[in-house]
Amino acid sequence: MSTLFQSTASGKTATRQTGSDFRVKEDITPYINVYWDEILEAARGTIDSSEIMPFFNVRSQKNDTHIVQMKVAGNSVAQINDDGEPIPFISWGTGWNHVLRTYPWAIGVKHTKHLEEIDNYGEIAQEASEAGDAVQRTVRNIIADVLNRCVDDGSMTTGAPVLCPDGMYPIDSARPSPVVGAPTFSNLETIGAINEDLLFQAQLNAQFTQAENGDPMDNSISMVYIPSAYEKVSWKLDKTQKVLGSGHNDSNWAAGRFEFKTLRDLTVNSILYTLGKPDDRNGFQLIWQIRPEKMKIAFEDPRLIGFLIRFRMGVAAMDMRKTLRGGLLSPL
């Protein structure tokens, strides 16, 4: 039999970036006789953060730090009051303040003048694409980190990228209320496997969430986000009309009730429930102070040419009552 299509697998040694941080003709020459666009596409892949962005409200900010003063909802009620008696007026108050911060980010590229002189295969133009990809990858990694470290199971030793105005993690238990006398609340679900009991309790907990003044909110789960490893489990649960392993007359409460989405950037065993869309007062915030812009770099050596992309951005978390619940999942 021909050995043309018979190959033995043998793992290659991982490559790594070596050498200088700017390009010279000698570094680029080996790529002249290959399809550069194909190499680039294979290297960078498709960077798409659209599946993460529903968790975030995008806002602009002028200063490096911005203090938001929260206003709490009133919990006054009317009183029996005859004409001529002192009038009971509605009381109001301020809640906690919260600091929103942005941070400077930058990445640059540089090459020799000679490379520009002999460039006939688009390497110089490619630098801009690579710098743009680096910006997108940076933003995606930042917001993915927010989701991967938002659930406090009681042993959050590494902390989280952001805290909420109440001083707690985005998904936490025994959260204080800014209104004196209003009860604490929790948006942390009990650890468990993905089954109808877990989802039923999460839906029940969402419905009985209380607002900061103690009023009922009647939330409902709009989307369930899971790690890639749990996709098969959730698909069976969502599609199976009868409980797996039970009698034929035992119906599955969760069948078709929830929409599951696999979140490839979710690298921890957690399940996230979105309740509504974030806005200025609630949910995660992606803050842009300066959107990515290109600047030319003036080197002391005129034979070096380069530019950088700079931007200022940050992330924050506001009140999570209306937007997010979640918890950890049992290992598969």
N, C-alpha and C positions, 0 to 999 in steps of 0.2 A: 504494500500500500504506500502510496505517495506520502512523504512526510511534509509536504508543502504547507498543510494546515494543521500540523501537529506541533505545538509549542509547549514547553515545560515552564510552569510559573516559577519565577525567582524574583523575590522582592528587591527592588533597587534601593540604593542608599539615598536618603532624602537630600535634596538639593537645598542650598541656602544662599542668601545674598552675600556676596563677597566683594572685596575690592573697594574702590572709591565710591563716593556718593555723587559724582558727576560723570557724564558720559564722554568717552573719547572714541575716536574712529576704531581703534583696535577692539573695543568692547562690542561694537555693533556689527562689524564686518561679517561675522559668522551667520548673521540672519539675512544677509542680502538674498540668498538663493532659496528662501523658504517663504511660505505665505504668512506674512507677519500678522495680518488681521486674524487668522485662524489661531495663531499662537496666543495672541492677546485675549481672544474670546475664551479660549480654554483656561487661561490663567486666572482671569478675573471673574468668570461666570456671570450670572445675572443677579445684580443687586436690586432687590425689590423689597421695600419696607412697607408696602401697602397693607399687609396683614397685621402690622403692629400699630399703624397710625390710628385706627378707631379707638384706641385707648387714650389718645392724647388730644387735647385742645391746643391748637397752634395760636400763639399770641405774640405780640411785639412789645418791646420794652426799650425805653430810651436810655436809662441809666444802668450802671453795672449792678446796682442793688435797688430793689423797689419794695417798699413796705406796704403790704396790703392790710388795711384795717377791716376786719370782718364785722358785719352787722348781723346780729342774731334776730331770728324771727320772734315776734312777741307771743306770749302765752296768756295774755289778759282775757278775762271773761266779763261780760256785762253783769251788773248787779241790780237787784230790785231797788228802784230809786224814784221816789215821788217828786213831783214838781216842787221846787223850792229847797230841796235837800242838796247837800254838797254833791257836785258832779264827780263821778269816778272817771278819771282819764286813763287812757291807754299808756302803759309804761313801755319803754323800749331801752335798749342798751347796746353797747358794742361787745363784740366777741374778742377772740384772740387776734393779735396781729401776726402777720406771716411775712418773712423775708424771701423774696424771689431774687436769685442771683444768676448772673451769666458769667461765663469764663471765656478767655481768649483761646482760640485754636488756630493753628497754621501748619502748612506743609508746603515745601518748595521743591523745585526741580532746577537743575543747572546742567549746562553742557559747554563744551569748548567751541570756540569760534570756528575751528577747523571742521568740526562735525557738521556745523551748519553749512559750511561751504561745499562739502561733498555729499550732503544729504540728498539722495534722489529716491528714497523709498519711504518717506513720510515719518521718519523717526522723531523729528523735532515736533511735528504736529501731534504725534502720539503722546508727548509729554503732558499736554493739556488734558487729554482724555484720562490719563493715569492719575493726575492730580484731582480731577473731578471725581473719579471713582474712590479715591482715598477719602474725600469729604463725605460722600454717601456712606461709605463703610463705617466711618467714624460715628456719624449720626445714628446709624442702625445699631451699632454696638452699644452706644450710650443708652438708647431707649430700651434695647433688649435687656441690658443689665438692670434697668429699673423693674422690669417685669419679673426677672429671675430672682430678684432679691426684695420682693414686696411682701411676701408671706412670712409672718413671724409665728413659728411653731413653739415658741418658748425657749429656743436655743439658737437665736440669731446672733452668733458670736462675731460675724463679720460686719454686722450693721447693714444698712441699706443706703442707696444713693440719695434718697430723699425721705423726709419726714413730713407728716401732715401738720396742719395748724394746731392740732391737739397734742402734738409732741409724740405721737405714736407712729408705727410703721403703717404703710398704706393698707395692709390687711392685718388687723390686730384685734385682740379681745379687750374687753373692759375699757372701752374708749370713754374718756370724760366728755361731758357736755359743757359748753360755755354758759349755759343758763343754770343758775343756781336752783337746785331742786329737781332738775330734769335727770332722768336715769342715764346711766352709762349704756353704751350699745357695743355690739361686736359685729364685724363683718368677716370673721374668721370661722370657717366651717371645720367640723371634726374630720380628722384624717380617716380615710377609708378607701375602699375600692369603688370604681365606677359602676354603680348599679342603681336601680330605681329608688331604693331607700335613700341613698346619698343625694340624689337629685330632688326627691320629694322634700327632704328636710331643708335643702338649700332654697327651694322655691318657697317653702313655708317661712323660713327665716327672713327671706327678702320681703315677703308680704307684711310681716309684723315688725319691720324696722320702724323705729320712731325718729321723728325729726329732732333737731336740736332743742326744740321747745317742748318735746314730749308728745306732739301730735303724731298720729299714724301716717305713714307715707304710702303704703300699698304699692311697693315696688314689685316688679316682675322681671324674671330673667329673659333677656333678649338673645343672648348668644353664650355658648359654652366653649371655652378654649382649652385645648388639651395638648400635651406633648405628642410628638410623632409616634412614640412607642405605644401609646394607648389608643391609637386610631381604630384598630381592629375591635377592641373591646367596646368602644363607644358606637361603632357602626352596628354591631350585633344588637346592642341594647336599643338603639334607635329604630332599627328595622324589624325586629322580631316582635310579633304580636302577642306571643305567649311567653311566659317566663321560661328561660332555658332550664331544662332538667325538671320541670314541674308537670303536673297533669294538664291535659288539653283545655280544661275549663279555668285555668289560672291565668288571668290576663296580665299583661305587662303594662303598668301604669305609664311608664316613660316612653312607650313606643310612639314615635312621631311627634312628641311634644316639644323637643328641643332641637335646635340646630347646632351641630358640633363643627368646630373648625380646628384643624391641626395647625399649631403654631410652631413652625420649625425653629424659631429662635428661642423657644421655651426649653431650656436645658435641665430644669429641675423637675421632680415629680410633683407637679402642682396642677390644680384645676382652677381656672378663673371664670367667673360669671360676670358678664357685663349687664348692667341694668338700664342704662341709658347713655346718652352722649355727653361727654365732658363739656363744660363751658367755663367761663371765667371764674366761677365760684366753686366748682367741684371737679373732681377727677384729676388725672395727670395733665401737666402743662408742658408743652415744648415751647421754650421762650427764645425768640430771635431778637437779638439786639442789633447785630450787623450780619446780614446774609452774606454768603460766600462771595468774595470779590477778588479779582486778580490784581497783583501789583508787580511791577518790574523791579528786579533786584539790581542795585548798582554796586558791582564788585570793584575792589581796588585794582584788580588785574583786569584790564579791558578785554582780555582774551577769553574771559568767562562770561557766559550769558545765562540768565535765569530769571524766574519769576516765582512768586508764591501766591497761594490762596489763603486768605485769612477770613475768619468769621468769629463772632461772639454769640454763644448760645448757652442755654442751661435747661435744666429740667426741674420740675417742682411737683408737689402733690397738694391738692386742696382737700376739701371735704369729700369723702368717699361714699357717703350714705346713699347717694342717688346713682352711683356709677359702677361700683365694683364690690364683689365678694369673692372669696376664694379659700383654698385650703390645700393641704398636702394630700397626695395619693399614696395608697399602699403600694409597695414595690410589686412589680409583676412577677 
